[in-house]
Amino acid sequence: MRWSWWFSVLLSILSYTGLKYGLPLIAGEDVLPEDFLKMLAPLTAMGFLLLAAKQLYDIPSIEGEYPDEKENPAENNGESNPTDTD
């Protein structure tokens, strides 16, 4: 499943605020120690931000293929590319 990079940024904001402020407020001190949730909040936010950075640079090129999927002439059995013009 792929989603846009900005969706990952929104998820990082929501996960940070939810773990740092929301969950301790809702659950109270009975479920998990509050210090553990406050430590976990930046880690989850960083994970989503790293994913957003990866997705930002995985944007397809104008031709519709990803930059790392360069055409290999050995894979098409010597046939020329139909988009090539001589």
Protein Blocks (a to p, Z undefined) as FASTA:
>chain_A
ZZdfklmmmmmmmmmmmmmmmmmmmnommlpcfklmmmmmmmmmmmmmmmmmmmmmmccc
fkopafklcccfklnnopacfkbcZZ
